[in-house]
Amino acid sequence: MNLLNFMKAEDWLKKNFSENVEEAAAYLRLSLEEAQEDPEGLLMAVKQVVEARGGIEDLGLSLEEKAALATALSHSLVVVSLPQAA
């Protein structure tokens, strides 16, 4: 058996999500359900799906799911003050 024939998990996910919209949507929905317990997992899931598909527009998410996703992601944002111009 040639170990070079095996894909890294990240590469497999990217390939799978790029080819299968239903898998990508299900993965994102599951990550959204688990976001309170694992907010970093949601960030990773969004990153993986966006890298694979170029966005989330074609996933068929409902308006409620998109709103929940935006809310969950907003909890991960960090706001910093920018220095004021002189």
FIMI-661782 format. One line per field, with one value per residue: z, y, x of N, C-alpha, C, O in turn. Coordinates in steps of 0.001 Angstrom, whole numbers. Each point is the difference from the previous one (the first is absolute). Layout:
BEGIN
npz <- [Z; ...] .
npy <- [Y; ...] .
npx <- [X; ...] .
capz <- [Z; ...] .
capy <- [Y; ...] .
capx <- [X; ...] .
cpz <- [Z; ...] .
cpy <- [Y; ...] .
cpx <- [X; ...] .
opz <- [Z; ...] .
opy <- [Y; ...] .
opx <- [X; ...] .
This chain:
BEGIN
npz <- [0; -1655; 1274; -1598; 329; 1684; 312; -666; 2201; 665; -187; 1721; 1952; 99; 276; 2041; 1344; -421; 1113; 2073; -1734; -1095; -1413; -2052; -1545; -1082; -1659; -1981; -1374; -1128; -1880; -1767; -1015; -1392; -1369; 483; -1046; -1953; 1657; 1566; 1469; 1535; 1789; 1644; 1511; 1579; 1798; 1623; 1454; 1708; 1737; 1455; 1573; 1530; 1272; 613; -1449; -474; 1807; -988; 218; 1819; -525; 173; -1795; -1695; 221; -417; -2177; -1059; 326; -1109; -2097; -33; 198; -2183; -244; -1412; 1920; -2031; 1883; -1251; -684; 1848; -1610; -836] .
npy <- [-1188; 811; 86; -651; -2209; -120; -132; 1966; -252; 953; -1286; -1387; 772; 446; -1745; -813; 1162; -541; -1892; 598; 592; -1852; -870; 879; -517; -1950; -43; 839; -1297; -1617; 576; 53; -1960; -430; 1210; -689; -1877; 479; 1508; -934; -1140; 1305; 743; -1498; -210; 1577; -76; -1458; 619; 1354; -930; -1021; 1216; 400; -1715; 1789; 1348; -1050; 1245; 1936; 1353; -1128; 809; -1541; -1323; 807; -98; -1937; -381; 996; -924; -1837; 344; 513; -2001; -449; 1163; 553; 748; 747; 585; 1308; -635; 1251; 344; -99] .
npx <- [851; -1236; 1842; 1422; -335; 1454; -2214; 824; 307; 1911; 1846; 400; 855; 2195; 1381; 437; 1373; 2130; 464; 615; -1303; -639; 1518; 235; -1555; 178; 1502; -631; -1209; 1079; 1077; -1388; -461; 1693; -1305; -2072; -683; -1013; 278; 1295; -1256; -996; 1131; 316; -1650; -230; 1323; -533; -1587; 510; 1062; -1350; -1048; 1598; -629; -1229; 1056; 1929; 444; -452; 1782; -680; -2024; -1617; -266; -1210; -2240; -1062; -376; -1712; -2013; -644; -707; -2188; -956; -140; -1907; 1643; -874; 625; 1071; -1338; 2036; -20; -1515; 2062] .
capz <- [0; -127; 881; -739; -592; 982; 80; 1324; 304; -502; -1455; -284; 270; -1035; -1221; 224; 63; -1305; -899; 581; 714; 1142; 1077; 519; 767; 1217; 878; 552; 913; 1219; 714; 553; 1172; 1068; 119; 1374; 685; -760; -950; -925; -990; -996; -826; -859; -981; -982; -784; -884; -1023; -882; -821; -954; -910; -378; 704; 540; -652; -702; 915; 256; 1396; 181; 560; 1434; 162; -298; 1135; 1119; -328; 191; 1445; 617; -417; 593; 1355; -127; -477; 989; -425; 535; -357; -888; 405; -703; -814; 640] .
capy <- [1188; 1220; 1035; 1247; 24; 482; 1453; 593; 222; 1319; -86; -806; 841; 1021; -658; -456; 1147; 660; -845; -422; 1124; -494; -303; 1273; 625; -794; 246; 1349; -17; -697; 878; 1087; -547; -232; 1213; 497; -821; -16; 1112; -119; -998; 684; 796; -921; -543; 1050; 141; -1152; 32; 1137; -337; -1044; 385; 1403; 742; -839; 415; -1095; -1118; -146; 311; 856; 1314; -207; -605; 1041; 928; -691; -70; 1345; 266; -836; 506; 1321; -199; -298; 1188; 816; 1396; 739; 1416; 407; 1285; 1151; 788; 1260] .
capx <- [-851; 778; -556; -156; -1329; -955; -177; -158; -1426; -381; -132; -1189; -1169; -86; -453; -1374; -894; -50; -792; -1264; -598; -777; 951; 501; -1080; -226; 1149; -154; -1148; 407; 926; -807; -699; 971; 810; 131; 990; 1248; -10; 1129; -392; -822; 905; 722; -941; -269; 1235; 146; -1039; 264; 1160; -374; -1084; 99; -1041; -1078; -1244; -678; -260; -1427; -314; -1172; 286; 232; 1333; 981; -5; 644; 1418; 549; 20; 1035; 1310; 241; 525; 1433; 708; 699; 33; 1167; 39; 1086; 582; -584; 940; 399] .
cpz <- [0; 830; -720; -645; 964; -6; 1452; 203; -558; -1513; -389; 210; -1110; -1310; 120; -14; -1349; -969; 503; 879; 1238; 1195; 643; 871; 1308; 1015; 670; 985; 1327; 830; 641; 1245; 1200; 340; 1430; 772; -677; -1036; -1007; -1086; -1099; -925; -983; -1101; -1093; -911; -1002; -1138; -989; -893; -1086; -1064; -461; 657; 525; -686; -585; 898; 297; 1451; 53; 563; 1498; 256; -270; 1142; 1206; -220; 227; 1486; 677; -365; 628; 1421; -11; -458; 1154; -574; 668; -460; -908; 496; -836; -749; 696; -722] .
cpy <- [1238; 1106; 1329; 116; 504; 1520; 433; 263; 1344; -27; -789; 823; 1033; -592; -415; 1170; 715; -767; -263; 1108; -465; -319; 1286; 686; -741; 239; 1371; 61; -675; 869; 1166; -459; -137; 1247; 500; -784; 78; 1129; -58; -1030; 617; 833; -882; -552; 1022; 172; -1140; 21; 1140; -278; -1011; 504; 1457; 874; -951; 274; -1159; -1180; -206; 236; 912; 1344; -113; -599; 1028; 999; -622; -97; 1353; 339; -781; 500; 1347; -115; -272; 1190; 735; 1409; 668; 1437; 252; 1306; 1131; 751; 1329; 1195] .
cpx <- [888; -654; -194; -1378; -1068; -48; 19; -1487; -477; -215; -1241; -1269; -187; -522; -1467; -981; -96; -895; -1418; -591; -770; 904; 513; -1054; -248; 1114; -122; -1163; 348; 937; -739; -751; 933; 815; 153; 1046; 1367; 19; 1152; -290; -849; 882; 758; -904; -298; 1213; 135; -1014; 263; 1206; -367; -962; 75; -1043; -1052; -1334; -788; -375; -1476; -376; -1215; 445; 298; 1386; 1094; 98; 687; 1502; 667; 102; 1116; 1391; 312; 540; 1494; 812; 656; 76; 1175; -99; 1176; 553; -615; 1083; 289; -539] .
opz <- [789; -273; 472; -415; -419; -149; 892; -961; -541; -515; -966; -828; -489; -652; -918; -643; -339; -915; -783; 1160; 1018; 1144; 1223; 1074; 1041; 1196; 1197; 1047; 1065; 1221; 1091; 981; 1142; 785; 349; 802; 649; -1198; -1146; -1127; -1168; -1218; -1169; -1151; -1184; -1218; -1170; -1147; -1209; -1185; -1124; -1169; -910; -343; -77; 411; -11; -499; 593; 483; -833; 469; 514; 951; 699; 354; 683; 942; 592; 439; 798; 848; 270; 476; 1031; -69; 1118; -1130; 1215; -1065; 221; 526; -1200; 460; 669; 413] .
opy <- [102; 400; 847; 1088; 260; 666; -757; 224; 84; 590; 338; -29; 200; 590; 219; -79; 543; 588; -391; 160; 692; 284; 98; 517; 631; 116; 145; 639; 493; 76; 443; 739; 150; -73; 533; 567; -195; -256; 421; 127; -368; -19; 354; -121; -337; 104; 233; -286; -188; 330; 84; -371; 397; 1176; -1219; -527; 29; -1065; -1012; -544; 891; 151; 685; 386; 27; 446; 665; 141; 72; 574; 557; 38; 302; 912; 105; -68; 29; 205; -82; 297; -511; 831; -149; 133; 569; 1133] .
opx <- [939; -1132; -758; -399; -1127; 1025; -382; -736; -1103; -950; -684; -910; -1112; -862; -791; -1046; -1052; -578; -865; 378; -6; -356; 93; 311; -185; -267; 249; 106; -370; -135; 358; -86; -433; 946; 1054; 742; 1027; -123; -156; 477; 130; -182; 154; 417; -10; -145; 306; 347; -137; -20; 496; 109; -727; -121; 152; -1033; -1230; -361; -375; -993; -163; 1128; 885; 680; 1013; 1092; 779; 780; 1077; 997; 753; 892; 1162; 675; 663; 1227; -514; 441; 178; -541; 1097; -741; -231; 1134; -864; 246] .
